[in-house]
Amino acid sequence: MRAVMIRDGEFELSDAPDPVAHGDQAIVRVRAAGLNAADLQQARGTYPAPPGWPEDIPGLEIAGVVEQADPDGTWAAGDRVMAVVGGGGHAERIAVPASLLLPIPDQVDDVRAAGFPEAFSTAWDGLVDQAGVRPGERVLVTGAAGGVGTAMVQVAGFAGAEVVASVRRAESHAAVRELVPGAKVVTPGQEEENGPYDVVVELVGGADCLRRVQWLKPYGRILVIGVGAGQESSLRLFDLMRVRGRVLGSTIRARSTVEKAALARRVRAGLLGALAAERLAVPVDSVFPLEQAVEAYARLGSAGKLGKVVLRTA
């Protein structure tokens, strides 16, 4: 099969062995796959694949068709499925534990399905499971125009929160505003004046990101998900103490299959119906064929994206 391979820190399209199913795995013929910042970090050597997943093939979310059913028959050949995986998604085939697979609603095409699993699982896990967002709370999402950002603002709105989306590029404001009726879209320089907040979702990172603790309401939470602008930040502890606040952090990739399967079940119960009813959107910035994977990664690393970058493998 063809696959994107990481060699000496660079991406290249190459031939790779076809995957072999083990245990409860199914073989999925990948039709489309989302790109994520973790793929770039893996190429740089700072975010290796977890044990049991391909070390040299990136790709954390896939959409495709079951080619070989799992031994328990949870899925049948021909079923359309999508999943968050630990790696190996940017290839023509992948072996996936059956418990991680989600059905793709009939109304959703392969490209949008490929952009759903990682972004919306991250949003549900962070906002609902960890931050415990409640109706009427005020939520700030930084970096809200990216793939995870557009999912975060929608899940926050879906939970009944008041949404403030921080988007650097003014030309993207209208598109982000359309995702959540009533959402307020601001530039980073306008974040403070639109507070205080019950929850701040940090998708950018950087040395100053935790200054936002000053804008929290009592018992407010900062949820750190993205660190593309830098992995270290200082925090004035008294500011956190004053509001009796919490700083939370999360990634999904390194979790065990049992943990990921539990999250997949929660996402299926909480969000899949809304996706099928088109109450949730998966904005797609650009789509590249597998042959243009290098160009796709360049787009992923560039500024000004709105939504997901997706590879088409079929």
PyMOL commands that set and color helices and strands:
alter all, ss='L'
color gray80, all
select helices_A, chain A and resi 37-44+98-100+110-114+117-130+147-158+170-179+188-190+192-194+209-215+237-243+257-276+290-300
alter helices_A, ss='H'
color red, helices_A
select strands_A, chain A and resi 2-7+10-15+25-34+61-68+80-84+93-97+102-103+138-141+162-166+184-186+197-202+216-224+246-249+284-289+308-312
alter strands_A, ss='S'
color yellow, strands_A
deselect
rebuild
show_as cartoon
